[in-house]
């Protein structure tokens, strides 16, 4: 998910010696952000943990910004419309995030996250449509990088 975010300019694993199946994987991530008249970068830590149907994240960024999120791919059940037509089940990408930060920063943080995550979600779906599975590999067994944390 890290590499799908359009703000990310670099990232690295903080402790590559910890096995990924022993809990969350922690990264240092640098984003390029646009503050009016002052483009800059911000570096923060983020932990990612795979869940049964997605990934859970926890971010600690400068200026007291803390986010907890969960991104899941769920199946939406079929429904019947009033005209008797049935809609087939479909996969839905659902993200839920809580943000904690200074009240004066909240509008900027929300707007920046909303804009970047819309692009991230579009890239995620594009990758799935190209045939990559949720673990980052292609359906034919080849290597991929779609959903690496």
C-alpha positions as CSV (number, residue, x, y, z in Angstrom):
1,X,0.0,0.0,0.0
2,X,2.9,2.4,0.7
3,X,4.0,2.6,-2.9
4,X,0.5,3.2,-4.2
5,X,0.3,6.5,-2.2
6,X,1.1,9.4,-4.6
7,X,2.6,11.5,-1.7
8,X,5.3,8.9,-0.8
9,X,8.8,9.7,-2.1
10,X,10.7,7.1,-0.1
11,X,10.2,4.4,2.5
12,X,12.3,1.7,4.3
13,X,11.7,-1.1,6.7
14,X,12.8,0.0,10.2
15,X,13.8,-3.5,11.5
16,X,14.2,-6.0,8.6
17,X,15.3,-8.7,11.1
18,X,11.8,-9.1,12.6
19,X,9.8,-11.9,10.8
20,X,6.7,-10.4,9.2
21,X,4.4,-13.0,10.8
22,X,5.3,-11.9,14.4
23,X,3.0,-8.8,14.3
24,X,3.0,-5.4,12.5
25,X,5.8,-4.4,10.1
26,X,7.1,-0.9,10.8
27,X,8.3,1.5,8.1
28,X,9.8,4.9,8.0
29,X,8.0,6.8,5.2
30,X,8.7,10.2,3.6
31,X,5.9,12.1,1.9
32,X,6.1,15.2,-0.3
33,X,3.4,17.6,0.9
34,X,2.2,20.8,-0.5
35,X,1.8,23.5,2.1
36,X,0.7,26.8,0.3
37,X,3.9,28.5,-0.9
38,X,6.1,26.0,0.9
39,X,6.4,22.5,-0.6
40,X,8.3,20.2,1.8
41,X,8.7,16.6,3.0
42,X,7.6,15.0,6.2
43,X,8.9,11.7,7.6
44,X,6.9,9.5,9.9
45,X,6.6,5.9,11.1
46,X,3.8,3.6,10.1
47,X,3.0,0.0,11.1
48,X,1.1,-2.4,8.9
49,X,-0.4,-5.7,9.9
50,X,-2.2,-8.0,7.5
51,X,-5.8,-9.0,8.5
52,X,-8.0,-11.7,7.2
53,X,-9.5,-9.4,4.5
54,X,-7.1,-6.5,4.3
55,X,-4.5,-4.5,6.2
56,X,-4.5,-2.5,9.5
57,X,-2.3,0.6,9.9
58,X,-1.1,2.9,12.6
59,X,0.7,6.1,11.7
60,X,2.6,8.6,14.0
61,X,3.5,11.7,12.1
62,X,5.1,15.0,13.2
63,X,3.0,17.7,15.0
64,X,1.0,15.1,16.9
65,X,-0.8,13.6,13.9
66,X,-1.8,10.0,14.7
67,X,-4.0,7.8,12.4
68,X,-5.4,4.3,12.8
69,X,-6.9,2.7,9.8
70,X,-8.1,-0.4,8.2
71,X,-8.4,-1.1,4.5
72,X,-10.5,-4.2,3.6
73,X,-11.7,-5.8,0.4
74,X,-15.3,-7.1,1.2
75,X,-18.0,-8.8,-0.8
76,X,-21.2,-6.7,-1.1
77,X,-24.2,-9.1,-1.3
78,X,-26.5,-9.1,-4.3
79,X,-29.6,-7.1,-4.0
80,X,-32.9,-7.0,-5.8
81,X,-34.2,-3.8,-7.3
82,X,-37.9,-2.9,-7.4
83,X,-38.1,-4.0,-11.0
84,X,-37.1,-7.6,-10.1
85,X,-33.6,-7.2,-11.5
86,X,-30.8,-8.6,-9.4
87,X,-27.4,-7.1,-9.0
88,X,-24.5,-9.6,-8.7
89,X,-22.2,-9.6,-5.7
90,X,-19.2,-7.4,-6.1
91,X,-15.9,-6.6,-4.4
92,X,-15.8,-3.4,-2.5
93,X,-12.6,-1.6,-1.2
94,X,-13.5,-0.1,2.2
95,X,-11.2,2.1,4.3
96,X,-12.0,3.3,7.8
97,X,-9.6,5.7,9.4
98,X,-9.5,7.7,12.6
99,X,-7.3,10.8,12.8
100,X,-6.1,12.6,15.9
101,X,-4.4,16.0,15.6
102,X,-4.5,19.6,16.5
103,X,-7.9,21.1,15.6
104,X,-6.2,23.7,13.5
105,X,-4.4,21.1,11.4
106,X,-7.5,18.8,10.9
107,X,-8.9,20.5,7.8
108,X,-5.5,20.2,6.0
109,X,-4.8,16.7,7.2
110,X,-8.3,15.5,6.1
111,X,-8.1,17.1,2.7
112,X,-4.6,15.8,2.1
113,X,-5.5,12.3,3.1
114,X,-8.7,12.3,1.1
115,X,-7.0,13.4,-2.1
116,X,-4.1,11.0,-1.8
117,X,-6.2,8.0,-0.7
118,X,-8.6,8.5,-3.7
119,X,-5.5,8.1,-5.9
120,X,-4.2,5.2,-3.8
121,X,-7.6,3.4,-4.1
122,X,-7.7,4.0,-7.9
123,X,-4.2,2.5,-8.2
124,X,-5.2,-0.5,-6.1
125,X,-8.2,-1.2,-8.2
126,X,-6.2,-0.8,-11.4
127,X,-3.7,-3.3,-10.2
128,X,-6.5,-5.8,-9.3
129,X,-8.0,-5.3,-12.8
130,X,-4.6,-6.0,-14.3
131,X,-4.6,-9.4,-12.7
132,X,-2.6,-8.9,-9.5
133,X,-3.9,-10.7,-6.4
134,X,-4.2,-9.1,-2.9
135,X,-0.7,-10.4,-1.9
136,X,1.1,-8.6,-4.7
137,X,1.5,-11.5,-7.1
138,X,-0.1,-11.9,-10.5
139,X,-2.7,-14.6,-11.0
140,X,-0.3,-16.5,-13.2
141,X,2.2,-16.9,-10.3
142,X,4.5,-14.0,-11.4
143,X,5.9,-11.5,-8.9
144,X,4.1,-8.3,-8.3
145,X,4.2,-5.3,-6.0
146,X,0.5,-4.3,-5.8
147,X,-0.2,-4.5,-2.1
148,X,3.2,-4.6,-0.4
149,X,3.1,-2.5,2.7
